[in-house]
Amino acid sequence: MDFIYLFFVAALLFIIGVGGVILNRTNIVVVLMSLELALLSVSLNFIIFSVCLGDLMGQIFAIFILIIAACESSIGLAIILVYFRVRGSIRIDQASLLKS
């Protein structure tokens, strides 16, 4: 079976995710979504390699990555919600005011 197209899709998703984290410096929600996209593309690569090699270990790693991504997004959104209640904005360039 030819899985090369899925590798290209996963690599493209990873590049978009990393580019969103690096290039966007104003909105923290977009940064979190880009980080989630990068994690999910890595998970997709694990699943593709698992199917290609006929091994179950890649799918187990993919499940762990999905669990970590879900925990990270829930904690990140809770922090953003509290920050928005305190400051009234979720811009990253204004977050430097929290440094002491």
VENVEN-V173613 format. One line per field, one symbol per residue. ss: DSSP state (A for helix, B for strand, O for the rest). psi: psi as a letter, one per 40 degrees, with the letter a starting at -180 (. if undefined). A space follows every 10 residues. Layout:
# VENVEN-V173613
ss->???
psi->???
This chain:
# VENVEN-V173613
ss->OOOAAAAAAA AAAAAAAAAA AAAOOOBAAA AAAAAAAAAA AAAAAAAAAA AAAOOOAAAA AAAAAAAAAA AAAAAAAAAA AAAAAAAOOO BOOOAAAAOO
psi->iheddddddd dddddddddd dddhedhddd dddddddddd dddddddddd ddefiedddd dddddddddd dddddddddd dddddddeif hddeeeeei.
